[in-house]
């Protein structure tokens, strides 16, 4: 039951990530005239990868767990760089 619940949540999050997240990125790039991740895209990606990692662990499937754990690690690195190198308001 828990595995199917996480699978359903993961499917919904991936759908939101692809539709809403990428749309917010396109709008951000069009309006701001510069590039970088939109906060919504990053937040959806982060939540999706966390839930995917939990789902892979609960289902004891290494082929699902490993890519999600690698993605989570790289998103943590991106988050660290974002907070370390963000522009400070003067």
Biopython code that builds the backbone (N, CA, C, O; Angstrom):
import numpy as np
from Bio.PDB.StructureBuilder import StructureBuilder

atoms = [
    (1, "UNK", "N", (0.824, -1.197, 0.000)),
    (1, "UNK", "CA", (0.000, 0.000, 0.000)),
    (1, "UNK", "C", (0.868, 1.262, 0.000)),
    (1, "UNK", "O", (0.606, 2.201, -0.752)),
    (2, "UNK", "N", (1.891, 1.278, 0.837)),
    (2, "UNK", "CA", (2.761, 2.448, 0.929)),
    (2, "UNK", "C", (3.546, 2.658, -0.359)),
    (2, "UNK", "O", (3.755, 3.791, -0.791)),
    (3, "UNK", "N", (3.976, 1.565, -0.964)),
    (3, "UNK", "CA", (4.738, 1.664, -2.209)),
    (3, "UNK", "C", (3.867, 2.218, -3.332)),
    (3, "UNK", "O", (4.321, 3.064, -4.102)),
    (4, "UNK", "N", (2.638, 1.761, -3.436)),
    (4, "UNK", "CA", (1.759, 2.267, -4.489)),
    (4, "UNK", "C", (1.383, 3.726, -4.239)),
    (4, "UNK", "O", (1.181, 4.480, -5.192)),
    (5, "UNK", "N", (1.286, 4.135, -2.978)),
    (5, "UNK", "CA", (1.011, 5.536, -2.655)),
    (5, "UNK", "C", (2.166, 6.423, -3.105)),
    (5, "UNK", "O", (1.949, 7.463, -3.727)),
    (6, "UNK", "N", (3.399, 6.011, -2.790)),
    (6, "UNK", "CA", (4.556, 6.786, -3.222)),
    (6, "UNK", "C", (4.692, 6.770, -4.745)),
    (6, "UNK", "O", (5.127, 7.761, -5.332)),
    (7, "UNK", "N", (4.329, 5.672, -5.386)),
    (7, "UNK", "CA", (4.358, 5.601, -6.844)),
    (7, "UNK", "C", (3.375, 6.573, -7.479)),
    (7, "UNK", "O", (3.688, 7.219, -8.479)),
    (8, "UNK", "N", (2.185, 6.675, -6.896)),
    (8, "UNK", "CA", (1.186, 7.618, -7.398)),
    (8, "UNK", "C", (1.633, 9.057, -7.185)),
    (8, "UNK", "O", (1.492, 9.895, -8.076)),
    (9, "UNK", "N", (2.174, 9.343, -5.998)),
    (9, "UNK", "CA", (2.682, 10.688, -5.711)),
    (9, "UNK", "C", (3.809, 11.033, -6.677)),
    (9, "UNK", "O", (3.877, 12.155, -7.179)),
    (10, "UNK", "N", (4.687, 10.082, -6.936)),
    (10, "UNK", "CA", (5.798, 10.307, -7.858)),
    (10, "UNK", "C", (5.308, 10.594, -9.271)),
    (10, "UNK", "O", (5.848, 11.468, -9.949)),
    (11, "UNK", "N", (4.299, 9.871, -9.716)),
    (11, "UNK", "CA", (3.740, 10.096, -11.044)),
    (11, "UNK", "C", (3.131, 11.501, -11.144)),
    (11, "UNK", "O", (3.316, 12.181, -12.153)),
    (12, "UNK", "N", (2.424, 11.931, -10.127)),
    (12, "UNK", "CA", (1.826, 13.270, -10.112)),
    (12, "UNK", "C", (2.909, 14.338, -10.092)),
    (12, "UNK", "O", (2.804, 15.341, -10.798)),
    (13, "UNK", "N", (3.952, 14.130, -9.285)),
    (13, "UNK", "CA", (5.037, 15.106, -9.208)),
    (13, "UNK", "C", (5.790, 15.223, -10.525)),
    (13, "UNK", "O", (6.143, 16.330, -10.933)),
    (14, "UNK", "N", (6.043, 14.099, -11.204)),
    (14, "UNK", "CA", (6.723, 14.157, -12.505)),
    (14, "UNK", "C", (5.873, 14.901, -13.519)),
    (14, "UNK", "O", (6.400, 15.661, -14.331)),
    (15, "UNK", "N", (4.564, 14.691, -13.482)),
    (15, "UNK", "CA", (3.682, 15.405, -14.400)),
    (15, "UNK", "C", (3.720, 16.904, -14.126)),
    (15, "UNK", "O", (3.788, 17.703, -15.060)),
    (16, "UNK", "N", (3.678, 17.292, -12.851)),
    (16, "UNK", "CA", (3.777, 18.709, -12.494)),
    (16, "UNK", "C", (5.133, 19.278, -12.867)),
    (16, "UNK", "O", (5.224, 20.403, -13.359)),
    (17, "UNK", "N", (6.185, 18.509, -12.636)),
    (17, "UNK", "CA", (7.545, 18.964, -12.944)),
    (17, "UNK", "C", (7.689, 19.268, -14.427)),
    (17, "UNK", "O", (8.250, 20.296, -14.806)),
    (18, "UNK", "N", (7.185, 18.376, -15.259)),
    (18, "UNK", "CA", (7.342, 18.548, -16.705)),
    (18, "UNK", "C", (6.443, 19.663, -17.236)),
    (18, "UNK", "O", (6.871, 20.440, -18.090)),
    (19, "UNK", "N", (5.226, 19.752, -16.754)),
    (19, "UNK", "CA", (4.308, 20.756, -17.299)),
    (19, "UNK", "C", (4.493, 22.119, -16.630)),
    (19, "UNK", "O", (4.863, 23.086, -17.295)),
    (20, "UNK", "N", (4.247, 22.204, -15.354)),
    (20, "UNK", "CA", (4.277, 23.489, -14.647)),
    (20, "UNK", "C", (5.700, 24.000, -14.480)),
    (20, "UNK", "O", (5.958, 25.188, -14.677)),
    (21, "UNK", "N", (6.620, 23.121, -14.122)),
    (21, "UNK", "CA", (7.994, 23.547, -13.880)),
    (21, "UNK", "C", (8.661, 24.096, -15.121)),
    (21, "UNK", "O", (9.263, 25.169, -15.074)),
    (22, "UNK", "N", (8.567, 23.382, -16.228)),
    (22, "UNK", "CA", (9.203, 23.863, -17.455)),
    (22, "UNK", "C", (8.492, 25.097, -18.008)),
    (22, "UNK", "O", (9.137, 25.973, -18.583)),
    (23, "UNK", "N", (7.177, 25.173, -17.841)),
    (23, "UNK", "CA", (6.448, 26.362, -18.268)),
    (23, "UNK", "C", (6.897, 27.586, -17.468)),
    (23, "UNK", "O", (7.060, 28.668, -18.031)),
    (24, "UNK", "N", (7.095, 27.420, -16.161)),
    (24, "UNK", "CA", (7.577, 28.549, -15.354)),
    (24, "UNK", "C", (8.992, 28.950, -15.767)),
    (24, "UNK", "O", (9.344, 30.127, -15.693)),
    (25, "UNK", "N", (9.802, 27.994, -16.198)),
    (25, "UNK", "CA", (11.149, 28.302, -16.673)),
    (25, "UNK", "C", (11.100, 29.092, -17.978)),
    (25, "UNK", "O", (11.863, 30.041, -18.157)),
    (26, "UNK", "N", (10.223, 28.714, -18.874)),
    (26, "UNK", "CA", (10.079, 29.439, -20.140)),
    (26, "UNK", "C", (9.609, 30.867, -19.887)),
    (26, "UNK", "O", (10.123, 31.810, -20.489)),
    (27, "UNK", "N", (8.640, 31.023, -19.003)),
    (27, "UNK", "CA", (8.132, 32.362, -18.681)),
    (27, "UNK", "C", (9.220, 33.199, -18.017)),
    (27, "UNK", "O", (9.348, 34.387, -18.316)),
    (28, "UNK", "N", (10.003, 32.603, -17.124)),
    (28, "UNK", "CA", (11.082, 33.334, -16.454)),
    (28, "UNK", "C", (12.115, 33.805, -17.465)),
    (28, "UNK", "O", (12.547, 34.956, -17.419)),
    (29, "UNK", "N", (12.511, 32.934, -18.368)),
    (29, "UNK", "CA", (13.507, 33.307, -19.371)),
    (29, "UNK", "C", (12.981, 34.394, -20.312)),
    (29, "UNK", "O", (13.741, 35.262, -20.741)),
    (30, "UNK", "N", (11.695, 34.348, -20.632)),
    (30, "UNK", "CA", (11.117, 35.349, -21.515)),
    (30, "UNK", "C", (11.010, 36.704, -20.831)),
    (30, "UNK", "O", (11.304, 37.732, -21.440)),
    (31, "UNK", "N", (10.592, 36.713, -19.570)),
    (31, "UNK", "CA", (10.376, 37.966, -18.864)),
    (31, "UNK", "C", (11.666, 38.604, -18.367)),
    (31, "UNK", "O", (11.816, 39.823, -18.440)),
    (32, "UNK", "N", (12.594, 37.804, -17.864)),
    (32, "UNK", "CA", (13.799, 38.353, -17.236)),
    (32, "UNK", "C", (14.937, 38.582, -18.211)),
    (32, "UNK", "O", (15.884, 39.300, -17.888)),
    (33, "UNK", "N", (14.872, 37.997, -19.384)),
    (33, "UNK", "CA", (15.913, 38.129, -20.402)),
    (33, "UNK", "C", (17.278, 37.636, -19.923)),
    (33, "UNK", "O", (18.307, 38.076, -20.436)),
    (34, "UNK", "N", (17.298, 36.756, -18.976)),
    (34, "UNK", "CA", (18.534, 36.086, -18.569)),
    (34, "UNK", "C", (18.187, 34.672, -18.143)),
    (34, "UNK", "O", (17.021, 34.326, -17.950)),
    (35, "UNK", "N", (19.209, 33.880, -18.004)),
    (35, "UNK", "CA", (18.968, 32.463, -17.774)),
    (35, "UNK", "C", (19.305, 32.083, -16.351)),
    (35, "UNK", "O", (20.027, 32.799, -15.658)),
    (36, "UNK", "N", (18.795, 30.989, -15.934)),
    (36, "UNK", "CA", (18.971, 30.457, -14.593)),
    (36, "UNK", "C", (17.725, 29.654, -14.262)),
    (36, "UNK", "O", (16.719, 29.746, -14.965)),
    (37, "UNK", "N", (17.786, 28.892, -13.228)),
    (37, "UNK", "CA", (16.652, 28.054, -12.858)),
    (37, "UNK", "C", (15.559, 28.892, -12.226)),
    (37, "UNK", "O", (15.841, 29.779, -11.419)),
    (38, "UNK", "N", (14.328, 28.623, -12.581)),
    (38, "UNK", "CA", (13.232, 29.240, -11.847)),
    (38, "UNK", "C", (13.096, 28.487, -10.521)),
    (38, "UNK", "O", (13.385, 27.294, -10.433)),
    (39, "UNK", "N", (12.659, 29.197, -9.520)),
    (39, "UNK", "CA", (12.542, 28.589, -8.189)),
    (39, "UNK", "C", (11.523, 27.452, -8.174)),
    (39, "UNK", "O", (11.714, 26.452, -7.482)),
    (40, "UNK", "N", (10.446, 27.606, -8.935)),
    (40, "UNK", "CA", (9.421, 26.566, -8.989)),
    (40, "UNK", "C", (9.957, 25.299, -9.650)),
    (40, "UNK", "O", (9.680, 24.192, -9.187)),
    (41, "UNK", "N", (10.722, 25.456, -10.727)),
    (41, "UNK", "CA", (11.304, 24.292, -11.395)),
    (41, "UNK", "C", (12.250, 23.559, -10.448)),
    (41, "UNK", "O", (12.218, 22.331, -10.365)),
    (42, "UNK", "N", (13.088, 24.305, -9.737)),
    (42, "UNK", "CA", (14.026, 23.683, -8.818)),
    (42, "UNK", "C", (13.294, 22.995, -7.670)),
    (42, "UNK", "O", (13.654, 21.882, -7.289)),
    (43, "UNK", "N", (12.272, 23.645, -7.116)),
    (43, "UNK", "CA", (11.521, 23.058, -6.006)),
    (43, "UNK", "C", (10.817, 21.773, -6.431)),
    (43, "UNK", "O", (10.847, 20.777, -5.708)),
    (44, "UNK", "N", (10.190, 21.795, -7.595)),
    (44, "UNK", "CA", (9.517, 20.583, -8.086)),
    (44, "UNK", "C", (10.511, 19.465, -8.361)),
    (44, "UNK", "O", (10.238, 18.303, -8.059)),
    (45, "UNK", "N", (11.659, 19.805, -8.929)),
    (45, "UNK", "CA", (12.682, 18.781, -9.181)),
    (45, "UNK", "C", (13.163, 18.178, -7.872)),
    (45, "UNK", "O", (13.304, 16.960, -7.759)),
    (46, "UNK", "N", (13.415, 19.027, -6.884)),
    (46, "UNK", "CA", (13.933, 18.549, -5.603)),
    (46, "UNK", "C", (12.929, 17.621, -4.906)),
    (46, "UNK", "O", (13.297, 16.548, -4.429)),
    (47, "UNK", "N", (11.680, 18.036, -4.853)),
    (47, "UNK", "CA", (10.652, 17.202, -4.212)),
    (47, "UNK", "C", (10.469, 15.898, -4.983)),
    (47, "UNK", "O", (10.310, 14.838, -4.378)),
    (48, "UNK", "N", (10.489, 15.969, -6.310)),
    (48, "UNK", "CA", (10.332, 14.777, -7.135)),
    (48, "UNK", "C", (11.456, 13.781, -6.889)),
    (48, "UNK", "O", (11.208, 12.582, -6.758)),
    (49, "UNK", "N", (12.684, 14.267, -6.827)),
    (49, "UNK", "CA", (13.811, 13.362, -6.612)),
    (49, "UNK", "C", (13.827, 12.781, -5.195)),
    (49, "UNK", "O", (14.229, 11.633, -5.007)),
    (50, "UNK", "N", (13.399, 13.554, -4.206)),
    (50, "UNK", "CA", (13.311, 13.018, -2.838)),
    (50, "UNK", "C", (12.268, 11.902, -2.779)),
    (50, "UNK", "O", (12.529, 10.830, -2.231)),
    (51, "UNK", "N", (11.090, 12.157, -3.343)),
    (51, "UNK", "CA", (10.029, 11.134, -3.335)),
    (51, "UNK", "C", (10.456, 9.923, -4.161)),
    (51, "UNK", "O", (10.160, 8.789, -3.783)),
    (52, "UNK", "N", (11.144, 10.140, -5.277)),
    (52, "UNK", "CA", (11.634, 9.025, -6.088)),
    (52, "UNK", "C", (12.655, 8.179, -5.347)),
    (52, "UNK", "O", (12.672, 6.956, -5.483)),
    (53, "UNK", "N", (13.507, 8.832, -4.563)),
    (53, "UNK", "CA", (14.479, 8.099, -3.753)),
    (53, "UNK", "C", (13.776, 7.237, -2.711)),
    (53, "UNK", "O", (14.133, 6.076, -2.509)),
    (54, "UNK", "N", (12.785, 7.808, -2.059)),
    (54, "UNK", "CA", (12.020, 7.041, -1.061)),
    (54, "UNK", "C", (11.292, 5.879, -1.731)),
    (54, "UNK", "O", (11.277, 4.766, -1.204)),
    (55, "UNK", "N", (10.690, 6.137, -2.889)),
    (55, "UNK", "CA", (9.984, 5.082, -3.613)),
    (55, "UNK", "C", (10.929, 3.950, -4.025)),
    (55, "UNK", "O", (10.593, 2.774, -3.876)),
    (56, "UNK", "N", (12.096, 4.300, -4.538)),
    (56, "UNK", "CA", (13.071, 3.283, -4.926)),
    (56, "UNK", "C", (13.553, 2.468, -3.749)),
    (56, "UNK", "O", (13.774, 1.262, -3.866)),
    (57, "UNK", "N", (13.719, 3.131, -2.604)),
    (57, "UNK", "CA", (14.154, 2.416, -1.398)),
    (57, "UNK", "C", (13.062, 1.477, -0.894)),
    (57, "UNK", "O", (13.336, 0.332, -0.533)),
    (58, "UNK", "N", (11.825, 1.965, -0.869)),
    (58, "UNK", "CA", (10.726, 1.132, -0.375)),
    (58, "UNK", "C", (10.445, -0.059, -1.286)),
    (58, "UNK", "O", (10.071, -1.131, -0.811)),
    (59, "UNK", "N", (10.622, 0.126, -2.585)),
    (59, "UNK", "CA", (10.332, -0.973, -3.512)),
    (59, "UNK", "C", (11.527, -1.909, -3.687)),
    (59, "UNK", "O", (11.443, -2.878, -4.442)),
    (60, "UNK", "N", (12.640, -1.634, -3.000)),
    (60, "UNK", "CA", (13.861, -2.447, -3.079)),
    (60, "UNK", "C", (14.317, -2.653, -4.523)),
    (60, "UNK", "O", (14.738, -3.742, -4.914)),
    (61, "UNK", "N", (14.222, -1.579, -5.301)),
    (61, "UNK", "CA", (14.618, -1.644, -6.703)),
    (61, "UNK", "C", (15.817, -0.727, -6.903)),
    (61, "UNK", "O", (15.692, 0.497, -6.874)),
    (62, "UNK", "N", (16.972, -1.333, -7.105)),
    (62, "UNK", "CA", (18.218, -0.578, -7.244)),
    (62, "UNK", "C", (18.206, 0.281, -8.504)),
    (62, "UNK", "O", (18.812, 1.352, -8.525)),
    (63, "UNK", "N", (17.522, -0.178, -9.556)),
    (63, "UNK", "CA", (17.481, 0.554, -10.816)),
    (63, "UNK", "C", (16.645, 1.823, -10.717)),
    (63, "UNK", "O", (16.814, 2.724, -11.539)),
    (64, "UNK", "N", (15.779, 1.919, -9.770)),
    (64, "UNK", "CA", (15.030, 3.150, -9.506)),
    (64, "UNK", "C", (15.755, 3.981, -8.460)),
    (64, "UNK", "O", (15.848, 5.201, -8.592)),
    (65, "UNK", "N", (16.266, 3.334, -7.426)),
    (65, "UNK", "CA", (16.868, 4.041, -6.302)),
    (65, "UNK", "C", (18.143, 4.798, -6.689)),
    (65, "UNK", "O", (18.295, 5.968, -6.337)),
    (66, "UNK", "N", (19.054, 4.147, -7.405)),
    (66, "UNK", "CA", (20.347, 4.773, -7.702)),
    (66, "UNK", "C", (20.247, 6.061, -8.531)),
    (66, "UNK", "O", (20.880, 7.051, -8.166)),
    (67, "UNK", "N", (19.484, 6.090, -9.626)),
    (67, "UNK", "CA", (19.400, 7.362, -10.365)),
    (67, "UNK", "C", (18.783, 8.491, -9.546)),
    (67, "UNK", "O", (19.189, 9.647, -9.665)),
    (68, "UNK", "N", (17.806, 8.150, -8.720)),
    (68, "UNK", "CA", (17.184, 9.193, -7.902)),
    (68, "UNK", "C", (18.128, 9.690, -6.810)),
    (68, "UNK", "O", (18.135, 10.882, -6.507)),
    (69, "UNK", "N", (18.911, 8.815, -6.223)),
    (69, "UNK", "CA", (19.851, 9.258, -5.190)),
    (69, "UNK", "C", (20.955, 10.108, -5.813)),
    (69, "UNK", "O", (21.400, 11.079, -5.201)),
    (70, "UNK", "N", (21.404, 9.760, -7.017)),
    (70, "UNK", "CA", (22.407, 10.576, -7.713)),
    (70, "UNK", "C", (21.813, 11.947, -8.060)),
    (70, "UNK", "O", (22.473, 12.970, -7.877)),
    (71, "UNK", "N", (20.597, 11.971, -8.549)),
    (71, "UNK", "CA", (19.933, 13.239, -8.847)),
    (71, "UNK", "C", (19.750, 14.099, -7.614)),
    (71, "UNK", "O", (19.907, 15.318, -7.677)),
    (72, "UNK", "N", (19.418, 13.476, -6.492)),
    (72, "UNK", "CA", (19.252, 14.217, -5.243)),
    (72, "UNK", "C", (20.577, 14.815, -4.794)),
    (72, "UNK", "O", (20.610, 15.955, -4.332)),
    (73, "UNK", "N", (21.654, 14.077, -4.920)),
    (73, "UNK", "CA", (22.979, 14.596, -4.547)),
    (73, "UNK", "C", (23.339, 15.790, -5.420)),
    (73, "UNK", "O", (23.807, 16.807, -4.907)),
    (74, "UNK", "N", (23.128, 15.686, -6.731)),
    (74, "UNK", "CA", (23.466, 16.796, -7.616)),
    (74, "UNK", "C", (22.559, 18.010, -7.390)),
    (74, "UNK", "O", (23.009, 19.149, -7.514)),
    (75, "UNK", "N", (21.301, 17.776, -7.064)),
    (75, "UNK", "CA", (20.431, 18.906, -6.740)),
    (75, "UNK", "C", (20.865, 19.579, -5.444)),
    (75, "UNK", "O", (20.738, 20.796, -5.308)),
    (76, "UNK", "N", (21.374, 18.802, -4.491)),
    (76, "UNK", "CA", (21.917, 19.408, -3.269)),
    (76, "UNK", "C", (23.138, 20.267, -3.581)),
    (76, "UNK", "O", (23.320, 21.329, -2.986)),
    (77, "UNK", "N", (23.972, 19.811, -4.508)),
    (77, "UNK", "CA", (25.133, 20.606, -4.914)),
    (77, "UNK", "C", (24.674, 21.896, -5.590)),
    (77, "UNK", "O", (25.227, 22.964, -5.327)),
    (78, "UNK", "N", (23.670, 21.803, -6.456)),
    (78, "UNK", "CA", (23.136, 22.999, -7.092)),
    (78, "UNK", "C", (22.539, 23.971, -6.075)),
    (78, "UNK", "O", (22.705, 25.185, -6.191)),
    (79, "UNK", "N", (21.844, 23.424, -5.081)),
    (79, "UNK", "CA", (21.261, 24.278, -4.054)),
    (79, "UNK", "C", (22.354, 24.977, -3.247)),
    (79, "UNK", "O", (22.226, 26.158, -2.925)),
    (80, "UNK", "N", (23.415, 24.264, -2.921)),
    (80, "UNK", "CA", (24.545, 24.857, -2.206)),
    (80, "UNK", "C", (25.156, 26.001, -3.022)),
    (80, "UNK", "O", (25.428, 27.075, -2.486)),
    (81, "UNK", "N", (25.369, 25.766, -4.311)),
    (81, "UNK", "CA", (25.935, 26.807, -5.160)),
    (81, "UNK", "C", (25.000, 27.996, -5.307)),
    (81, "UNK", "O", (25.447, 29.142, -5.362)),
    (82, "UNK", "N", (23.711, 27.727, -5.371)),
    (82, "UNK", "CA", (22.744, 28.815, -5.483)),
    (82, "UNK", "C", (22.817, 29.727, -4.269)),
    (82, "UNK", "O", (22.855, 30.949, -4.416)),
    (83, "UNK", "N", (22.837, 29.154, -3.081)),
    (83, "UNK", "CA", (22.861, 29.979, -1.877)),
    (83, "UNK", "C", (24.230, 30.602, -1.638)),
    (83, "UNK", "O", (24.314, 31.690, -1.068)),
    (84, "UNK", "N", (25.287, 29.949, -2.053)),
    (84, "UNK", "CA", (26.618, 30.493, -1.841)),
    (84, "UNK", "C", (26.910, 31.657, -2.782)),
    (84, "UNK", "O", (27.502, 32.652, -2.363)),
    (85, "UNK", "N", (26.510, 31.551, -4.034)),
    (85, "UNK", "CA", (26.871, 32.537, -5.038)),
    (85, "UNK", "C", (25.735, 33.462, -5.448)),
    (85, "UNK", "O", (25.867, 34.193, -6.430)),
    (86, "UNK", "N", (24.629, 33.450, -4.727)),
    (86, "UNK", "CA", (23.547, 34.354, -5.118)),
    (86, "UNK", "C", (23.952, 35.810, -4.889)),
    (86, "UNK", "O", (24.811, 36.127, -4.067)),
    (87, "UNK", "N", (23.310, 36.653, -5.636)),
    (87, "UNK", "CA", (23.630, 38.085, -5.528)),
    (87, "UNK", "C", (23.008, 38.634, -4.258)),
    (87, "UNK", "O", (21.858, 38.345, -3.927)),
    (88, "UNK", "N", (23.762, 39.398, -3.588)),
    (88, "UNK", "CA", (23.272, 40.063, -2.378)),
    (88, "UNK", "C", (22.716, 41.422, -2.779)),
    (88, "UNK", "O", (23.315, 42.127, -3.590)),
    (89, "UNK", "N", (21.578, 41.787, -2.214)),
    (89, "UNK", "CA", (21.036, 43.114, -2.510)),
    (89, "UNK", "C", (21.839, 44.164, -1.767)),
    (89, "UNK", "O", (22.190, 43.990, -0.600)),
    (90, "UNK", "N", (22.123, 45.258, -2.460)),
    (90, "UNK", "CA", (22.978, 46.303, -1.869)),
    (90, "UNK", "C", (22.188, 47.368, -1.195)),
    (90, "UNK", "O", (22.761, 48.313, -0.652)),
]
sb = StructureBuilder()
sb.init_structure("model")
sb.init_model(0)
sb.init_chain("A")
sb.init_seg("    ")
for serial, (resi, resn, name, xyz) in enumerate(atoms, 1):
    if name == "N":
        sb.init_residue(resn, " ", resi, " ")
    sb.init_atom(name, np.array(xyz, "f"), 0.0, 1.0, " ", f" {name:<3s}", serial, name[0])
structure = sb.get_structure()
